[in-house]
Amino acid sequence: MSPSGSTRARLSGTRPAGTDDETAASRRVREMFSRIAPRYDLLNHLLSLRFDVIWRKRLARRFAAILARPDARVLDVCCGTGDLALALADATTVSAGSEPVRMLGADFAHPMLARAREKAAGSGRRRLEFVEADALSLPFADATFDLAATAFGFRNLANYAAGLRELRRILAPGGSVAILEFAQPRGALFRNLFRLYFHRVLPAVGAVVSGNAQAYSYLPESVARFPSPGELAELMERNDFCEVAFEPWTAGIVTLHTGRAPA
Ligand SMILES: C[S@@+](CC[C@H](N)C(=O)[O-])C[C@H]1O[C@@H](n2cnc3c(N)ncnc32)[C@H](O)[C@@H]1O
């Protein structure tokens, strides 16, 4: 059975209000994140009650085996202000006493990267580098990375299949991918409470603190439009990932998707 029109639309990629093609969607996403960069971290921690910090650390712990290898090459895609890259770098130190040879973050919003570079410099992590790049056209050779991870970034891509193909392309044989994203929580009561928070409280607080109402109404809209965990897993399999799996965390507010490039 082929997917219905609305499912196809959800599977294609993000479309912020007022955009109807990939180019316009990408441009709008980049402008939005560039504008909210100065307040991004504050709002992230505030609106998630600091669960975002726990989720990134948990993701990093899941890949301790890769991060323990001194030769590991790791990429944080859509790295924003660098919090996942920093969490991965912290996990590396804990497990191996040294940072991986290559730890990179990539994002296309310059002001977000500027914050990431400041934070990395402040943390004294010399081997953590940040590159301005579009996740749909990454400036890396095929088979470069052992782990490509992304937190709350994948949902914003204007073409999910193209994003997966690019992640698959840059992974070394046997390399792992991790996609952490918001999802629709499970359980009717919790789902309704969460919806109230996500669609009413969060956009209002986000608008006041960031001064950008559009960015914080885009957040719940983009999550509502994002493929379900099962749909994304299927898309990963169709794009040549193996060992595809997903697990809901924190009552299903977020889902960790994992997969590997065939060895
Ligand atoms: C919600 S933020 C997440 C940032 C960070 N990963 C975190 O955990 O806080 C989404 C990020 O994805 C970036 N982004 C969205 N689409 C992108 C693309 N096509 N290429 C590169 N970065 C992209 C945005 O610029 C933004 O910094």
The ligand as an SDF file (V2000), in Angstrom:
LIG
                    3D

 27 29  0  0  0  0  0  0  0  0999 V2000
   16.8290   22.5430   17.7420 C   0  0  0  0  0  0  0  0  0  0  0  0
   18.4750   22.9020   17.2700 S   0  0  0  0  0  0  0  0  0  0  0  0
   19.3790   21.5760   17.9840 C   0  0  0  0  0  0  0  0  0  0  0  0
   20.7820   21.9640   18.3140 C   0  0  0  0  0  0  0  0  0  0  0  0
   21.5870   20.9270   19.1000 C   0  0  0  0  0  0  0  0  0  0  0  0
   21.7850   19.7140   18.3500 N   0  0  0  0  0  0  0  0  0  0  0  0
   21.0050   20.6400   20.4480 C   0  0  0  0  0  0  0  0  0  0  0  0
   20.9850   19.4550   20.8510 O   0  0  0  0  0  0  0  0  0  0  0  0
   20.6030   21.5770   21.1430 O   0  0  0  0  0  0  0  0  0  0  0  0
   18.4650   22.4950   15.5690 C   0  0  0  0  0  0  0  0  0  0  0  0
   19.7340   22.8750   14.8360 C   0  0  0  0  0  0  0  0  0  0  0  0
   19.7130   22.2520   13.5520 O   0  0  0  0  0  0  0  0  0  0  0  0
   20.3180   23.1280   12.6440 C   0  0  0  0  0  0  0  0  0  0  0  0
   19.9020   22.7340   11.2970 N   0  0  0  0  0  0  0  0  0  0  0  0
   18.6460   22.5750   10.8250 C   0  0  0  0  0  0  0  0  0  0  0  0
   18.6750   22.2030    9.5330 N   0  0  0  0  0  0  0  0  0  0  0  0
   19.9860   22.1010    9.1990 C   0  0  0  0  0  0  0  0  0  0  0  0
   20.6630   21.7350    8.0100 C   0  0  0  0  0  0  0  0  0  0  0  0
   20.0070   21.4300    6.8820 N   0  0  0  0  0  0  0  0  0  0  0  0
   22.0040   21.7230    8.0150 N   0  0  0  0  0  0  0  0  0  0  0  0
   22.6990   22.0610    9.1310 C   0  0  0  0  0  0  0  0  0  0  0  0
   22.1190   22.4190   10.2860 N   0  0  0  0  0  0  0  0  0  0  0  0
   20.7740   22.4300   10.3200 C   0  0  0  0  0  0  0  0  0  0  0  0
   19.8300   24.5050   13.0530 C   0  0  0  0  0  0  0  0  0  0  0  0
   20.6260   25.5270   12.5360 O   0  0  0  0  0  0  0  0  0  0  0  0
   19.8880   24.3700   14.5730 C   0  0  0  0  0  0  0  0  0  0  0  0
   21.1140   24.8220   15.0700 O   0  0  0  0  0  0  0  0  0  0  0  0
  1  2  1  0
  2  3  1  0
  2 10  1  0
  3  4  1  0
  4  5  1  0
  5  6  1  0
  5  7  1  0
  7  8  2  0
  7  9  1  0
 10 11  1  0
 11 12  1  0
 11 26  1  0
 12 13  1  0
 13 14  1  0
 13 24  1  0
 14 15  1  0
 14 23  1  0
 15 16  2  0
 16 17  1  0
 17 18  1  0
 17 23  2  0
 18 19  1  0
 18 20  2  0
 20 21  1  0
 21 22  2  0
 22 23  1  0
 24 25  1  0
 24 26  1  0
 26 27  1  0
M  CHG  2   2   1   9  -1
M  END
$$$$
